[in-house]
C-alpha cells in the first residue's frame, strides 16, 4: 500500500514516519529544493512528547530540547506574577511525559532523520499540480513527471495548502489582525538577569509576550503578539524589523519586559492567519485524500499546540493506516475513521486558542477578573488536563 505526502514540514514528516511505521510505502513531495524549517521555538506539551517517545525519538529529543520547570504568568504592565504552573517532574508524574520547548529546526531535523532511516522516498523540488481520485486509487501530477498512483494522498502542505483547495475549495485562510514579532538570542549574549530556563508569559491589553529556552537551554526564544493591521500580501508576509518598532507597540509595559526586548536588536515580523474551528470530519478527509496539521486546522498560537496537533494527527493517521491489514476495511473507511477521531479535538483546540487570545489580551473588567482568577485558582486554572492527557 502506497501513501503520498504533500509537504515536508513537521506535519508532513510526522505523517510520513507514522505511515511508514504502519507498514506503508511512503513518498513525500516537498516543493522547496532543500529541506529547511523557518521560524523559531515550539512548545510541546506532554500529549505530544509522549507520541515522540513512542516513535523512539526520546533520546534525540533529550539532546536538543529544553525541559522548563515552570510556567510563570506575569502582568506585562506591572511585572508581578499572576499565576504559576509547575512543569518538569509534575508533568511527568501527572501525564506520563515532560513539557518540552524546542527550536523548530531541531524538531524538524529529528523527524527528517527518522523518516530517512525508515526508508521514506523524499522528492525535493516537486510541486504537486493536481490530483484525481476514484474508487481504487488517487493519482497526482507533478510538473512534467509521469502521473503517480497510490492508495492515499495526505495534504500536509501548510496554511496555504493547495491540496485543501483541490479537496474543499473553501478559499484562503483569514487574517486575525494579530502580528507576531519573533526573535532568538543566545542566552550568553544577554545580561544574566534576563536569562531564563522557564516559560514566562507576559499578559497585557491587546498584547502578550512569551519567552522560553530552546536548543538545550542555550538559546532564548521570544514571541510578542500585538493587535495590528496587516499591510500588503498576506500569503507571503514576513520581514525583518528592529526592536524600536516592537517597543512602540509595547508602550506602557513594565521596565523588565522592555529590557528584554531592548536586549535583542533584530526581530522578524509575521502576520497571523487561521481558519474557523473545524465543522465536521469532511474537513479532515474525503475518499482517499486526508488533510493534516495546518492544512486542516490552522490555529492561533495561544494554546501552543499548532505543531502538537499536527503530530497528534500523524499518530492517528498511522493508527488508521495500520488497519489496512484488515481485508474487510477499505481505504476511505480507514481515512474516515481518522477524520472522525480527530476533527472534534482539533476544533476544540482551535476554539480554546481563540478564547485564550481574548483572555491574554483582555482589558478592563475582563482583565481584572482574569487576574483575580489566577490569584485564587493558580495552577488549577493554568493546567489543561483534557489537552495534556492526550486524545
C-alpha positions as a Markdown table, in Angstrom:
| # | Residue | x | y | z |
|---|---|---|---|---|
| 1 | Unk | 0.0 | 0.0 | 0.0 |
| 2 | Unk | 1.4 | 3.4 | -1.1 |
| 3 | Unk | 0.9 | 6.8 | 0.6 |
| 4 | Unk | 1.8 | 10.1 | -0.9 |
| 5 | Unk | 2.6 | 13.0 | 1.4 |
| 6 | Unk | 2.4 | 16.6 | 0.2 |
| 7 | Unk | 4.6 | 18.8 | 2.4 |
| 8 | Unk | 7.9 | 18.3 | 4.1 |
| 9 | Unk | 7.4 | 20.4 | 7.3 |
| 10 | Unk | 6.9 | 19.0 | 10.7 |
| 11 | Unk | 3.4 | 17.7 | 10.0 |
| 12 | Unk | 4.4 | 16.1 | 6.7 |
| 13 | Unk | 7.5 | 14.4 | 8.2 |
| 14 | Unk | 5.5 | 13.1 | 11.2 |
| 15 | Unk | 2.8 | 11.8 | 8.8 |
| 16 | Unk | 5.5 | 10.1 | 6.7 |
| 17 | Unk | 7.0 | 8.5 | 9.8 |
| 18 | Unk | 3.7 | 7.3 | 11.1 |
| 19 | Unk | 2.6 | 5.8 | 7.8 |
| 20 | Unk | 5.9 | 4.1 | 7.3 |
| 21 | Unk | 5.7 | 2.6 | 10.8 |
| 22 | Unk | 2.2 | 1.3 | 9.9 |
| 23 | Unk | 3.8 | -0.7 | 7.1 |
| 24 | Unk | 3.0 | 1.6 | 4.1 |
| 25 | Unk | 5.4 | 2.6 | 1.4 |
| 26 | Unk | 5.7 | 6.4 | 1.5 |
| 27 | Unk | 6.7 | 9.1 | -0.9 |
| 28 | Unk | 7.0 | 12.6 | 0.3 |
| 29 | Unk | 6.8 | 15.6 | -2.0 |
| 30 | Unk | 8.4 | 18.9 | -0.9 |
| 31 | Unk | 8.2 | 21.9 | -3.2 |
| 32 | Unk | 11.4 | 23.5 | -1.8 |
| 33 | Unk | 14.8 | 22.5 | -3.3 |
| 34 | Unk | 16.2 | 21.6 | 0.2 |
| 35 | Unk | 14.6 | 20.6 | 3.5 |
| 36 | Unk | 14.6 | 23.5 | 5.9 |
| 37 | Unk | 12.4 | 24.9 | 8.6 |
| 38 | Unk | 11.8 | 28.6 | 9.3 |
| 39 | Unk | 10.6 | 30.1 | 12.5 |
| 40 | Unk | 11.8 | 29.8 | 16.0 |
| 41 | Unk | 10.6 | 27.9 | 19.0 |
| 42 | Unk | 7.9 | 25.4 | 19.6 |
| 43 | Unk | 6.3 | 24.3 | 22.9 |
| 44 | Unk | 5.5 | 20.6 | 23.2 |
| 45 | Unk | 3.0 | 19.6 | 25.8 |
| 46 | Unk | 3.2 | 16.1 | 27.4 |
| 47 | Unk | 0.5 | 14.9 | 25.0 |
| 48 | Unk | 3.0 | 15.5 | 22.1 |
| 49 | Unk | 6.2 | 14.4 | 23.8 |
| 50 | Unk | 4.6 | 11.1 | 24.7 |
| 51 | Unk | 4.0 | 10.4 | 21.0 |
| 52 | Unk | 7.5 | 11.3 | 20.0 |
| 53 | Unk | 8.8 | 9.0 | 22.7 |
| 54 | Unk | 6.6 | 6.3 | 21.3 |
| 55 | Unk | 8.3 | 6.7 | 17.9 |
| 56 | Unk | 11.7 | 6.1 | 19.5 |
| 57 | Unk | 12.7 | 9.7 | 19.5 |
| 58 | Unk | 13.2 | 10.3 | 23.2 |
| 59 | Unk | 17.0 | 10.3 | 23.2 |
| 60 | Unk | 17.1 | 12.6 | 20.2 |
| 61 | Unk | 14.6 | 15.0 | 21.8 |
| 62 | Unk | 16.6 | 15.0 | 25.0 |
| 63 | Unk | 19.7 | 16.2 | 23.1 |
| 64 | Unk | 18.0 | 19.2 | 21.5 |
| 65 | Unk | 15.1 | 20.3 | 23.7 |
| 66 | Unk | 14.9 | 22.2 | 27.0 |
| 67 | Unk | 12.6 | 21.0 | 29.8 |
| 68 | Unk | 11.4 | 24.0 | 31.8 |
| 69 | Unk | 10.4 | 23.6 | 35.4 |
| 70 | Unk | 7.5 | 26.1 | 35.4 |
| 71 | Unk | 5.3 | 28.4 | 33.5 |
| 72 | Unk | 5.3 | 31.9 | 35.1 |
| 73 | Unk | 2.4 | 34.2 | 34.0 |
| 74 | Unk | 3.1 | 37.8 | 34.7 |
| 75 | Unk | 1.5 | 41.2 | 34.2 |
| 76 | Unk | 3.1 | 42.9 | 31.2 |
| 77 | Unk | 2.2 | 46.3 | 32.7 |
| 78 | Unk | 3.4 | 45.9 | 36.3 |
| 79 | Unk | 5.7 | 42.9 | 36.1 |
| 80 | Unk | 4.3 | 40.9 | 39.0 |
| 81 | Unk | 3.4 | 37.2 | 38.9 |
| 82 | Unk | -0.2 | 36.4 | 38.2 |
| 83 | Unk | 0.0 | 32.7 | 38.4 |
| 84 | Unk | 2.3 | 29.7 | 38.0 |
| 85 | Unk | 2.0 | 26.2 | 36.6 |
| 86 | Unk | 4.6 | 23.5 | 37.6 |
| 87 | Unk | 6.1 | 21.7 | 34.7 |
| 88 | Unk | 9.1 | 19.4 | 35.0 |
| 89 | Unk | 8.6 | 16.4 | 37.2 |
| 90 | Unk | 5.0 | 17.4 | 37.9 |
| 91 | Unk | 4.1 | 17.0 | 34.2 |
| 92 | Unk | 5.9 | 13.7 | 34.1 |
| 93 | Unk | 4.0 | 12.3 | 37.0 |
| 94 | Unk | 0.7 | 13.7 | 36.0 |
| 95 | Unk | 0.7 | 13.0 | 32.3 |
| 96 | Unk | 3.5 | 10.4 | 31.7 |
| 97 | Unk | 5.8 | 12.7 | 29.8 |
| 98 | Unk | 7.6 | 16.1 | 30.3 |
| 99 | Unk | 6.8 | 19.5 | 28.9 |
| 100 | Unk | 9.4 | 20.4 | 26.3 |
| 101 | Unk | 10.5 | 23.5 | 24.4 |
| 102 | Unk | 12.5 | 23.1 | 21.2 |
| 103 | Unk | 13.8 | 25.0 | 18.2 |
| 104 | Unk | 11.6 | 24.3 | 15.2 |
| 105 | Unk | 14.6 | 23.4 | 13.1 |
| 106 | Unk | 15.8 | 20.9 | 15.7 |
| 107 | Unk | 12.5 | 19.1 | 15.8 |
| 108 | Unk | 12.3 | 19.1 | 12.0 |
| 109 | Unk | 15.8 | 17.6 | 11.8 |
| 110 | Unk | 15.0 | 14.9 | 14.3 |
| 111 | Unk | 11.9 | 13.9 | 12.3 |
| 112 | Unk | 13.8 | 14.1 | 9.0 |
| 113 | Unk | 16.5 | 11.7 | 10.2 |
| 114 | Unk | 13.8 | 9.3 | 11.4 |
| 115 | Unk | 12.0 | 9.2 | 8.1 |
| 116 | Unk | 15.2 | 8.7 | 6.2 |
| 117 | Unk | 16.0 | 5.8 | 8.4 |
| 118 | Unk | 12.5 | 4.4 | 7.8 |
| 119 | Unk | 13.2 | 4.4 | 4.0 |
| 120 | Unk | 10.7 | 7.1 | 3.0 |
| 121 | Unk | 11.3 | 8.3 | -0.5 |
| 122 | Unk | 11.9 | 12.0 | -0.4 |
| 123 | Unk | 11.1 | 14.1 | -3.5 |
| 124 | Unk | 12.6 | 17.6 | -3.3 |
| 125 | Unk | 11.7 | 20.4 | -5.6 |
| 126 | Unk | 8.4 | 18.7 | -6.5 |
| 127 | Unk | 5.3 | 20.8 | -6.6 |
| 128 | Unk | 2.0 | 18.9 | -7.0 |
| 129 | Unk | -0.2 | 20.4 | -9.6 |
| 130 | Unk | -3.4 | 18.4 | -9.1 |
| 131 | Unk | -4.9 | 15.1 | -8.0 |
| 132 | Unk | -7.7 | 12.9 | -9.1 |
| 133 | Unk | -9.2 | 10.0 | -7.2 |
| 134 | Unk | -11.6 | 7.2 | -8.0 |
| 135 | Unk | -12.8 | 4.1 | -6.1 |
| 136 | Unk | -9.4 | 2.4 | -6.3 |
| 137 | Unk | -6.6 | 5.0 | -6.4 |
| 138 | Unk | -5.6 | 8.6 | -6.1 |
| 139 | Unk | -3.3 | 10.0 | -8.8 |
| 140 | Unk | -1.1 | 13.1 | -8.5 |
| 141 | Unk | 0.6 | 15.1 | -11.2 |
| 142 | Unk | 3.8 | 17.0 | -10.6 |
| 143 | Unk | 5.2 | 19.1 | -13.5 |
| 144 | Unk | 6.2 | 17.1 | -16.5 |
| 145 | Unk | 6.8 | 13.9 | -14.5 |
| 146 | Unk | 4.6 | 10.9 | -15.2 |
| 147 | Unk | 1.4 | 10.7 | -13.1 |
| 148 | Unk | 1.9 | 8.7 | -9.8 |
| 149 | Unk | -0.8 | 6.5 | -8.4 |
| 150 | Unk | -1.2 | 5.5 | -4.8 |
| 151 | Unk | -3.9 | 4.4 | -2.3 |
| 152 | Unk | -3.7 | 7.6 | -0.2 |
| 153 | Unk | -2.8 | 11.2 | -0.5 |
| 154 | Unk | -2.1 | 13.3 | 2.6 |
| 155 | Unk | -2.2 | 17.1 | 2.3 |
| 156 | Unk | 0.3 | 18.3 | 5.0 |
| 157 | Unk | 1.2 | 21.3 | 2.9 |
| 158 | Unk | 0.5 | 24.0 | 5.5 |
| 159 | Unk | -1.6 | 27.1 | 5.9 |
| 160 | Unk | -1.9 | 27.8 | 2.2 |
| 161 | Unk | -2.4 | 24.2 | 1.2 |
| 162 | Unk | -3.1 | 23.5 | -2.5 |
| 163 | Unk | -4.4 | 20.1 | -1.6 |
| 164 | Unk | -7.0 | 21.6 | 0.7 |
| 165 | Unk | -8.2 | 23.9 | -2.1 |
| 166 | Unk | -8.4 | 21.0 | -4.6 |
| 167 | Unk | -10.4 | 19.0 | -2.0 |
| 168 | Unk | -12.6 | 21.6 | -0.3 |
| 169 | Unk | -12.3 | 24.7 | -2.4 |
| 170 | Unk | -13.1 | 26.9 | 0.5 |
| 171 | Unk | -10.7 | 29.8 | -0.2 |
| 172 | Unk | -7.8 | 31.3 | 1.7 |
| 173 | Unk | -7.3 | 31.5 | 5.4 |
| 174 | Unk | -8.4 | 34.6 | 7.3 |
| 175 | Unk | -6.3 | 37.4 | 8.7 |
| 176 | Unk | -6.5 | 37.6 | 12.5 |
| 177 | Unk | -5.3 | 41.2 | 12.7 |
| 178 | Unk | -2.7 | 40.0 | 15.1 |
| 179 | Unk | 1.1 | 40.4 | 14.4 |
| 180 | Unk | 3.8 | 38.2 | 15.8 |
| 181 | Unk | 7.3 | 39.5 | 16.5 |
| 182 | Unk | 9.8 | 36.7 | 16.9 |
| 183 | Unk | 13.4 | 36.5 | 17.9 |
| 184 | Unk | 16.1 | 34.1 | 19.0 |
| 185 | Unk | 19.1 | 35.1 | 21.1 |
| 186 | Unk | 22.0 | 33.1 | 22.7 |
| 187 | Unk | 21.5 | 33.3 | 26.4 |
| 188 | Unk | 25.2 | 34.0 | 26.9 |
| 189 | Unk | 24.7 | 37.2 | 24.8 |
| 190 | Unk | 22.1 | 38.8 | 27.1 |
| 191 | Unk | 22.6 | 40.1 | 30.7 |
| 192 | Unk | 22.5 | 37.4 | 33.4 |
| 193 | Unk | 19.3 | 38.9 | 34.8 |
| 194 | Unk | 17.5 | 38.4 | 31.6 |
| 195 | Unk | 18.4 | 34.7 | 31.1 |
| 196 | Unk | 15.8 | 32.1 | 31.8 |
| 197 | Unk | 15.2 | 28.3 | 31.8 |
| 198 | Unk | 11.5 | 28.6 | 32.4 |
| 199 | Unk | 8.5 | 29.6 | 30.3 |
| 200 | Unk | 7.3 | 33.2 | 31.0 |
| 201 | Unk | 4.2 | 34.7 | 29.6 |
| 202 | Unk | 3.6 | 38.5 | 30.0 |
| 203 | Unk | 0.0 | 39.5 | 29.6 |
| 204 | Unk | -1.2 | 43.0 | 28.7 |
| 205 | Unk | -4.0 | 44.8 | 27.0 |
| 206 | Unk | -4.1 | 43.9 | 23.3 |
| 207 | Unk | -0.7 | 42.1 | 23.6 |
| 208 | Unk | 1.3 | 39.4 | 25.2 |
| 209 | Unk | 4.9 | 38.2 | 25.1 |
| 210 | Unk | 6.2 | 34.6 | 25.7 |
| 211 | Unk | 9.8 | 33.6 | 26.3 |
| 212 | Unk | 11.3 | 30.2 | 26.8 |
| 213 | Unk | 14.6 | 28.3 | 26.4 |
| 214 | Unk | 15.4 | 26.1 | 23.3 |
| 215 | Unk | 18.5 | 24.3 | 22.0 |
| 216 | Unk | 19.1 | 22.5 | 25.3 |
| 217 | Unk | 18.6 | 25.8 | 27.1 |
| 218 | Unk | 21.5 | 27.6 | 25.4 |
| 219 | Unk | 19.2 | 29.9 | 23.4 |
| 220 | Unk | 16.2 | 32.0 | 24.4 |
| 221 | Unk | 13.1 | 32.2 | 22.1 |
| 222 | Unk | 10.7 | 35.2 | 22.3 |
| 223 | Unk | 7.5 | 35.9 | 20.6 |
| 224 | Unk | 5.4 | 39.1 | 21.1 |
| 225 | Unk | 1.9 | 39.2 | 19.7 |
| 226 | Unk | 0.1 | 42.5 | 19.3 |
| 227 | Unk | -3.0 | 43.7 | 17.6 |
| 228 | Unk | -2.3 | 45.5 | 14.3 |
| 229 | Unk | -3.3 | 45.9 | 10.7 |
| 230 | Unk | -1.6 | 43.7 | 8.1 |
| 231 | Unk | -0.2 | 45.6 | 5.1 |
| 232 | Unk | 0.5 | 44.0 | 1.7 |
| 233 | Unk | 0.1 | 40.4 | 0.6 |
| 234 | Unk | -1.0 | 38.0 | 3.3 |
| 235 | Unk | 0.2 | 34.8 | 1.8 |
| 236 | Unk | 3.9 | 35.6 | 2.0 |
| 237 | Unk | 4.2 | 38.4 | 4.6 |
| 238 | Unk | 7.4 | 38.2 | 6.6 |
| 239 | Unk | 10.0 | 40.8 | 7.2 |
| 240 | Unk | 12.8 | 41.9 | 9.5 |
| 241 | Unk | 12.3 | 44.7 | 11.9 |
| 242 | Unk | 14.0 | 46.4 | 14.8 |
| 243 | Unk | 13.4 | 46.4 | 18.5 |
| 244 | Unk | 12.2 | 50.0 | 18.4 |
| 245 | Unk | 9.2 | 49.1 | 16.4 |
| 246 | Unk | 8.2 | 46.5 | 18.9 |
| 247 | Unk | 8.9 | 48.8 | 21.8 |
| 248 | Unk | 6.4 | 51.3 | 20.4 |
| 249 | Unk | 3.8 | 48.6 | 20.3 |
| 250 | Unk | 4.7 | 47.7 | 24.0 |
| 251 | Unk | 4.4 | 51.3 | 25.2 |
| 252 | Unk | 3.3 | 51.4 | 28.8 |
| 253 | Unk | 4.6 | 48.0 | 29.7 |
| 254 | Unk | 6.9 | 47.4 | 32.6 |
| 255 | Unk | 10.7 | 48.1 | 32.6 |
| 256 | Unk | 11.6 | 44.4 | 33.0 |
| 257 | Unk | 9.7 | 43.4 | 29.8 |
| 258 | Unk | 11.1 | 46.3 | 27.8 |
| 259 | Unk | 14.6 | 45.5 | 28.9 |
| 260 | Unk | 14.3 | 42.0 | 27.4 |
| 261 | Unk | 13.1 | 43.5 | 24.1 |
| 262 | Unk | 16.0 | 46.0 | 24.1 |
| 263 | Unk | 18.5 | 43.2 | 24.6 |
| 264 | Unk | 17.6 | 41.8 | 21.2 |
| 265 | Unk | 18.1 | 44.3 | 18.3 |
| 266 | Unk | 16.8 | 42.2 | 15.4 |
| 267 | Unk | 13.3 | 40.7 | 15.1 |
| 268 | Unk | 11.2 | 39.1 | 12.4 |
| 269 | Unk | 7.6 | 40.0 | 11.9 |
| 270 | Unk | 4.8 | 37.7 | 10.8 |
| 271 | Unk | 1.1 | 38.2 | 10.1 |
| 272 | Unk | -1.0 | 35.6 | 11.9 |
| 273 | Unk | -3.8 | 33.8 | 10.0 |
| 274 | Unk | -6.2 | 31.0 | 10.9 |
| 275 | Unk | -9.5 | 29.4 | 9.9 |
| 276 | Unk | -12.7 | 29.0 | 11.7 |
| 277 | Unk | -12.8 | 25.9 | 14.0 |
| 278 | Unk | -13.5 | 22.7 | 12.1 |
| 279 | Unk | -17.2 | 21.9 | 11.4 |
| 280 | Unk | -17.0 | 18.2 | 10.6 |
| 281 | Unk | -15.0 | 15.2 | 9.6 |
| 282 | Unk | -15.4 | 16.1 | 5.9 |
| 283 | Unk | -12.8 | 18.9 | 6.5 |
| 284 | Unk | -10.2 | 16.2 | 7.5 |
| 285 | Unk | -10.7 | 13.6 | 4.9 |
| 286 | Unk | -12.8 | 12.7 | 1.8 |
| 287 | Unk | -12.4 | 9.5 | -0.1 |
| 288 | Unk | -8.7 | 8.7 | -0.4 |
| 289 | Unk | -7.4 | 12.2 | 0.5 |
| 290 | Unk | -6.7 | 13.4 | 4.0 |
| 291 | Unk | -5.6 | 16.7 | 5.4 |
| 292 | Unk | -3.3 | 17.1 | 8.4 |
| 293 | Unk | -1.9 | 19.9 | 10.5 |
| 294 | Unk | -2.3 | 23.5 | 9.3 |
| 295 | Unk | -3.7 | 22.3 | 6.0 |
| 296 | Unk | -6.7 | 21.0 | 8.0 |
| 297 | Unk | -7.0 | 23.3 | 11.1 |
| 298 | Unk | -4.6 | 26.3 | 11.3 |
| 299 | Unk | -4.9 | 27.8 | 14.7 |
| 300 | Unk | -3.9 | 30.8 | 16.7 |
| 301 | Unk | -0.8 | 30.3 | 18.9 |
| 302 | Unk | -2.5 | 31.0 | 22.2 |
| 303 | Unk | -2.6 | 27.4 | 23.3 |
| 304 | Unk | 0.9 | 26.5 | 21.9 |
| 305 | Unk | -0.5 | 23.4 | 20.1 |
| 306 | Unk | -0.1 | 24.1 | 16.4 |
| 307 | Unk | 2.7 | 21.6 | 15.8 |
| 308 | Unk | 1.3 | 19.4 | 18.6 |
| 309 | Unk | -2.0 | 18.9 | 16.8 |
| 310 | Unk | -0.2 | 18.1 | 13.6 |
| 311 | Unk | 1.8 | 15.4 | 15.4 |
| 312 | Unk | -1.3 | 14.0 | 17.0 |
| 313 | Unk | -2.9 | 13.9 | 13.6 |
| 314 | Unk | 0.0 | 12.0 | 12.2 |
| 315 | Unk | -0.2 | 9.4 | 15.1 |
| 316 | Unk | -3.9 | 8.9 | 14.5 |
| 317 | Unk | -3.3 | 8.6 | 10.7 |
| 318 | Unk | -0.7 | 5.9 | 11.4 |
| 319 | Unk | -3.2 | 4.0 | 13.6 |
| 320 | Unk | -5.8 | 4.3 | 10.8 |
| 321 | Unk | -3.5 | 3.1 | 8.1 |
| 322 | Unk | -2.3 | 0.2 | 10.2 |
| 323 | Unk | -5.9 | -1.2 | 9.7 |
| 324 | Unk | -5.0 | -1.9 | 6.1 |
| 325 | Unk | -4.2 | -5.4 | 7.4 |
| 326 | Unk | -7.9 | -6.0 | 7.8 |
| 327 | Unk | -9.3 | -7.1 | 4.4 |
| 328 | Unk | -12.8 | -6.0 | 5.5 |
| 329 | Unk | -11.8 | -2.3 | 5.6 |
| 330 | Unk | -11.2 | -0.2 | 2.5 |
| 331 | Unk | -9.1 | 3.0 | 2.4 |
| 332 | Unk | -11.9 | 5.5 | 2.5 |
| 333 | Unk | -13.3 | 3.9 | 5.6 |
| 334 | Unk | -9.9 | 4.0 | 7.3 |
| 335 | Unk | -9.4 | 7.7 | 6.5 |
| 336 | Unk | -13.0 | 8.4 | 7.6 |
| 337 | Unk | -12.1 | 6.9 | 11.0 |
| 338 | Unk | -9.0 | 9.1 | 11.2 |
| 339 | Unk | -11.2 | 12.1 | 10.5 |
| 340 | Unk | -13.9 | 11.2 | 13.0 |
| 341 | Unk | -11.3 | 10.6 | 15.7 |
| 342 | Unk | -9.6 | 13.9 | 15.1 |
| 343 | Unk | -11.9 | 16.7 | 14.0 |
| 344 | Unk | -13.7 | 17.4 | 17.3 |
| 345 | Unk | -10.5 | 17.6 | 19.3 |
| 346 | Unk | -8.9 | 19.9 | 16.7 |
| 347 | Unk | -11.9 | 22.1 | 16.7 |
| 348 | Unk | -11.8 | 22.3 | 20.5 |
| 349 | Unk | -8.2 | 23.3 | 20.4 |
| 350 | Unk | -8.9 | 25.9 | 17.7 |
| 351 | Unk | -11.7 | 27.4 | 19.8 |
| 352 | Unk | -9.8 | 27.3 | 23.0 |
| 353 | Unk | -6.9 | 29.1 | 21.3 |
| 354 | Unk | -9.2 | 31.9 | 20.2 |
| 355 | Unk | -10.6 | 32.2 | 23.7 |
| 356 | Unk | -7.2 | 32.2 | 25.2 |
| 357 | Unk | -6.2 | 35.1 | 23.0 |
| 358 | Unk | -9.1 | 37.1 | 24.2 |
| 359 | Unk | -8.2 | 36.4 | 27.8 |
| 360 | Unk | -4.5 | 37.0 | 27.3 |
| 361 | Unk | -5.2 | 40.4 | 25.7 |
| 362 | Unk | -8.0 | 41.4 | 28.0 |
| 363 | Unk | -8.5 | 44.9 | 29.4 |
| 364 | Unk | -11.0 | 46.5 | 31.8 |
| 365 | Unk | -13.3 | 44.2 | 33.8 |
| 366 | Unk | -12.2 | 41.1 | 31.9 |
| 367 | Unk | -8.6 | 41.7 | 32.7 |
| 368 | Unk | -9.4 | 42.3 | 36.4 |
| 369 | Unk | -11.4 | 39.0 | 36.5 |
| 370 | Unk | -8.6 | 37.1 | 34.8 |
| 371 | Unk | -6.0 | 38.4 | 37.3 |
| 372 | Unk | -8.2 | 37.6 | 40.3 |
| 373 | Unk | -9.0 | 34.1 | 39.0 |
| 374 | Unk | -5.3 | 33.3 | 38.6 |
| 375 | Unk | -4.6 | 34.6 | 42.1 |
| 376 | Unk | -7.4 | 32.4 | 43.6 |
| 377 | Unk | -7.1 | 29.3 | 41.4 |
| 378 | Unk | -3.5 | 29.4 | 40.3 |
| 379 | Unk | -2.4 | 26.0 | 38.8 |
| 380 | Unk | -5.9 | 24.7 | 38.5 |
| 381 | Unk | -6.7 | 27.5 | 36.0 |
| 382 | Unk | -3.5 | 27.1 | 34.0 |
| 383 | Unk | -3.4 | 23.3 | 33.7 |
| 384 | Unk | -5.3 | 21.7 | 30.8 |
| 385 | Unk | -5.9 | 18.1 | 31.6 |
| 386 | Unk | -8.1 | 17.3 | 28.7 |
| 387 | Unk | -5.3 | 18.5 | 26.4 |
| 388 | Unk | -2.2 | 17.3 | 28.1 |
| 389 | Unk | -3.6 | 13.9 | 28.9 |
| 390 | Unk | -3.8 | 13.2 | 25.1 |
| 391 | Unk | -6.8 | 12.3 | 22.9 |
